[in-house]
Amino acid sequence: MTVPSAARVWDYFLDGAHNFAVDRRVAAEAIKFKPDLPDLARAVRVFLRHSVRVMAQAGIDQFIDVGAGLPTVGNVHEVAARLNPLARIAYIDRDPVAVAHSRAILAGNDQVAAVAGDVRDPAGFLDAPELTRLIDFDRPVGLLLCAVLHFVADDADPAGSVATLVDRLVPGSYLAIQHATHDAQPANTIQMLQYWNSQSPEPMTWRTHADIAAFFEGFTLIEPGLVELARWLPDEPADADPARFASYAGIGRKGTLS
C-alpha cells in the first residue's frame, strides 16, 4: 500500500474508491504534465466496452481481460451480461490488492473470476483452475489487452507473451488492444511518461504504430483498423486532435472476417 500501483492510479482517474494516498500523489503529479489523463482513462473504458459489444454481437460469450485492474462500473462483465446473461469473464491482474478488491466486488457471481496473473507470464495463469472453470479454449474467446502491454518492457518479450496468449485461441476468436504511443506526442506528454517512469515500479514502454500492429499477426483487423484511440470514440468531435490520447487501438478477428 506504500508503493503506487498502475491499477489503483487508473482507478483514481476513473473516480474509483479503491486507491491509496501514494496512488493519488503520483496521479496528481502526472496530471500536471498532461491534464487530460482522466479523460484518457475514460476513453480507454469506452473502447473496452465497445470491444466487448463488438465481440458479443459476433457471438463471443467468454472473455479474458488481462491487466484488468479493478472491475469498476461499466466493466466487461456488466457490458457482456446485458447482451448475453450467460457470458463468462476472467479478469487477470498482477496487483494483489486489485485482485483482492475484485474478488470482494465480484463475490457471489459465479460467471466471473478474478485471477492473479502477469501478462509477462501467460503460461502461469492460462491453466489456472479459476480460469479454466469459466473459459473453454475449444470455443472462440474475446481477449482484451487494454492499457497493459505498454507496461511490458522490450526485454520482457511482449511479443512472446501475446503469441502465447493468442496461440490458445481458436479461429473466430477476437483480440482488442489499446496501447500507448509516443508517435506525434508533444513534449508535455513525453515529460509525463518520464515522470511516471521515475516514480512507479511499473514503468511504461510506449511503442510505434508498426510495433503495435505486429501484435495482431494472424488476425484480421475490423474497421477502422489500428488507429488513434480517438477514432474509436463515437462522441469524439470530428475536429478533435486524434493524437491527444497518446495511444492506438484496434480489434481483430483470428483468421479472416466471415
C-alpha positions in Angstrom: 0.0 0.0 0.0 3.0 2.3 0.2 4.0 1.8 -3.4 2.0 3.3 -6.3 0.1 0.8 -8.5 -0.9 1.4 -12.1 -4.3 -0.4 -11.4 -5.1 1.9 -8.5 -3.9 5.1 -10.2 -6.2 4.2 -13.1 -9.0 3.6 -10.5 -8.3 7.1 -9.2 -8.5 8.6 -12.7 -11.9 6.9 -13.1 -13.2 8.4 -9.8 -13.0 5.0 -8.1 -12.7 4.4 -4.4 -10.0 1.6 -4.4 -6.8 3.7 -4.3 -4.4 5.0 -1.6 -2.6 8.2 -0.9 0.5 7.1 -2.7 -1.5 6.5 -5.8 -3.3 9.8 -5.6 0.0 11.7 -5.2 1.5 10.1 -8.3 -1.7 10.7 -10.2 -1.9 14.3 -9.2 1.7 14.9 -10.3 1.2 13.2 -13.6 -1.9 15.3 -14.3 0.3 18.4 -14.0 2.1 17.3 -17.2 -1.0 16.0 -19.0 -4.2 17.5 -17.5 -6.5 15.3 -19.7 -5.2 12.0 -18.2 -8.6 11.3 -16.5 -10.2 11.8 -20.0 -7.7 9.2 -21.4 -8.7 6.7 -18.7 -12.4 7.2 -19.5 -11.7 6.9 -23.3 -9.9 3.6 -22.7 -13.0 2.4 -20.8 -15.2 3.5 -23.7 -13.1 1.5 -26.1 -13.1 -1.5 -23.8 -16.8 -1.5 -23.5 -17.2 -1.1 -27.3 -14.8 -4.0 -27.9 -17.0 -6.2 -25.7 -20.1 -5.2 -27.6 -18.5 -5.9 -30.9 -17.3 -9.3 -29.8 -20.6 -10.2 -28.1 -22.6 -9.2 -31.2 -20.3 -11.5 -33.2 -21.3 -14.4 -30.9 -18.5 -14.3 -28.3 -19.7 -15.3 -24.9 -16.4 -15.7 -23.0 -13.8 -13.1 -22.3 -10.4 -12.8 -20.8 -9.4 -9.3 -19.7 -5.6 -9.2 -19.0 -4.3 -6.4 -16.9 -7.9 -5.7 -15.9 -7.2 -3.6 -12.8 -10.4 -3.1 -10.8 -13.8 -4.0 -12.1 -15.3 -0.5 -11.9 -18.8 0.4 -13.0 -19.5 -0.5 -16.6 -16.7 -3.1 -16.8 -16.6 -6.1 -19.0 -18.9 -8.4 -17.1 -21.7 -5.8 -16.9 -21.5 -5.0 -20.6 -21.3 -8.6 -21.6 -24.2 -9.6 -19.4 -26.5 -7.0 -21.0 -26.0 -8.7 -24.3 -25.8 -12.3 -23.1 -26.7 -13.1 -19.5 -24.7 -16.4 -19.8 -21.4 -14.7 -20.7 -18.4 -15.7 -18.7 -15.4 -13.4 -17.8 -12.0 -14.0 -16.3 -10.2 -10.9 -15.1 -6.4 -11.1 -14.8 -4.2 -8.8 -12.9 -0.8 -9.0 -11.1 -1.6 -6.4 -8.4 -2.6 -8.4 -5.3 -4.6 -5.5 -3.9 -6.5 -5.2 -7.2 -7.2 -9.0 -7.2 -8.4 -9.0 -3.6 -10.7 -6.0 -4.2 -12.0 -7.6 -7.4 -12.8 -10.8 -5.6 -14.7 -8.9 -2.9 -16.6 -6.9 -5.5 -17.5 -10.0 -7.6 -18.4 -12.3 -4.7 -21.5 -14.3 -5.4 -21.1 -14.0 -9.2 -20.1 -17.5 -10.4 -19.8 -16.4 -14.0 -16.9 -14.1 -13.3 -13.5 -14.7 -11.7 -10.5 -12.5 -10.7 -7.3 -14.4 -11.3 -3.8 -13.5 -10.1 -1.6 -13.4 -13.1 1.0 -11.4 -15.1 0.8 -10.7 -18.8 4.6 -11.4 -18.8 3.9 -15.0 -17.8 0.7 -16.1 -19.5 1.5 -19.7 -19.0 1.2 -19.0 -15.3 -2.5 -18.3 -15.5 -3.9 -19.8 -18.7 -4.4 -23.1 -16.9 -5.4 -21.7 -13.5 -8.4 -23.6 -12.2 -10.3 -20.3 -11.7 -9.9 -19.5 -15.4 -10.5 -22.9 -16.9 -13.7 -23.3 -14.9 -15.1 -20.5 -17.0 -13.2 -20.4 -20.3 -13.4 -23.2 -22.9 -10.5 -22.8 -25.2 -12.1 -25.1 -27.7 -14.5 -22.3 -28.5 -13.9 -18.7 -29.6 -12.8 -16.3 -26.9 -12.6 -12.5 -26.7 -9.1 -11.5 -25.5 -8.8 -7.9 -24.1 -5.4 -6.3 -23.7 -6.2 -2.7 -22.9 -3.7 -0.4 -21.1 -1.4 -3.4 -20.3 1.2 -4.1 -23.0 2.8 -0.8 -22.5 3.8 -1.9 -19.0 5.8 -4.7 -20.5 9.4 -3.7 -21.3 11.0 -4.9 -24.5 13.4 -7.2 -22.7 10.4 -8.9 -21.1 9.3 -10.1 -24.6 5.8 -8.6 -25.0 5.5 -10.2 -28.5 6.2 -13.6 -26.9 3.5 -13.0 -24.3 0.9 -12.1 -26.9 1.9 -15.0 -29.1 1.4 -17.4 -26.1 -2.0 -15.9 -25.4 -3.3 -16.0 -28.9 -1.9 -19.4 -29.6 -4.6 -20.8 -27.2 -7.4 -19.1 -29.2 -9.2 -20.9 -31.9 -10.1 -19.2 -35.2 -13.1 -16.9 -34.8 -11.7 -15.5 -31.6 -11.2 -11.8 -31.2 -8.4 -9.6 -29.9 -8.7 -6.0 -28.7 -5.6 -3.9 -27.9 -5.1 -0.4 -26.7 -1.5 0.7 -26.3 0.2 4.0 -25.5 2.4 5.5 -28.2 5.0 8.3 -28.4 4.1 8.9 -32.1 3.4 12.6 -32.7 3.2 13.4 -29.0 4.0 16.9 -27.6 6.8 17.5 -25.1 4.5 17.7 -22.0 3.2 14.1 -22.7 6.7 12.8 -23.0 7.6 14.6 -19.8 4.6 12.9 -18.1 5.9 9.5 -19.2 9.4 10.3 -17.9 7.9 11.4 -14.5 5.8 8.2 -14.3 8.8 6.0 -15.1 10.8 7.8 -12.4 8.2 7.2 -9.7 6.5 3.9 -10.4 7.7 0.3 -10.0 5.7 -0.3 -13.2 7.4 1.8 -15.9 5.9 2.1 -19.3 7.4 1.4 -22.7 5.5 3.3 -25.4 5.6 1.9 -28.9 5.1 2.9 -32.5 2.2 2.0 -34.8 4.3 -0.6 -36.5 5.3 -2.2 -33.2 1.7 -2.4 -32.0 0.4 -3.7 -35.4 2.8 -6.6 -35.1 0.8 -7.9 -32.1 -2.1 -8.5 -34.4 -0.3 -11.1 -36.6 -2.8 -13.8 -37.6 -5.7 -11.5 -37.0 -7.8 -9.5 -39.5 -8.5 -6.0 -38.2 -12.0 -4.7 -38.4 -12.8 -1.1 -39.4 -11.5 1.4 -38.7 -8.4 -0.7 -38.0 -5.5 0.1 -35.7 -5.9 3.8 -35.4 -5.6 6.6 -32.9 -7.9 5.8 -29.9 -10.0 9.0 -30.6 -11.2 7.5 -33.9 -12.8 4.6 -32.0 -14.9 7.0 -29.8 -18.4 7.8 -31.1 -18.7 11.1 -29.2 -15.3 12.5 -30.0 -15.7 15.7 -32.1 -14.7 15.4 -35.7 -12.1 18.2 -35.3 -10.5 16.8 -32.1 -6.8 16.2 -32.1 -6.5 12.4 -32.9 -3.2 12.2 -31.0 -4.4 13.6 -27.7 -5.0 10.2 -26.1 -1.4 9.2 -26.9 -2.4 5.7 -27.9 -3.6 3.4 -30.7 -6.4 0.9 -30.5 -7.7 -1.9 -32.7 -9.9 -5.0 -32.8 -9.1 -8.1 -34.8 -10.6 -11.5 -35.6 -8.4 -14.5 -35.7 -8.4 -15.7 -39.2 -10.4 -14.0 -41.9 -13.5 -12.0 -41.4 -16.7 -14.0 -42.1 
